[in-house]
Amino acid sequence: MTQPVYTEITASISELKKNPMAVVNAGEGFPIAVLNRNKPAFYCVPADVYEAILERLNDHELTRLVESRRAEPAQLKGSRNRKESAKVGSGLRVNSENREWDFVVVN
């Protein structure tokens, strides 16, 4: 059964064992598929590319969270424990006892 390879450059496990940095450098900043018996075992990704991937995933997750919260009705002025909350800027309250963020609409 064939398996797709999502990179232009491949290297064998043996090549990677022999000289890992030569394999990484061969990718010239792009991911490399490391093959075991001619099938992709894993992808070798430069650190900056990996960090960018994580950043994009985090952005995507935050976007999904914002979109889901937009669908929720806005919470009205005030909180359950008014005495424990202190106003910090417009529309934001911090529960000083539990150190929890409570985002509310404040007029």
ABEGO torsion letter per residue (X at the ends): XBBBBABABBBBAAAAAABAAAAAAAAGGBBBBBBBGGBBABBBBBAAAAAAAAAAAAAAAAAAAAAAAAABBBBBBEBABAAABBBBEBGBBBBAAAGBBBBBBBX
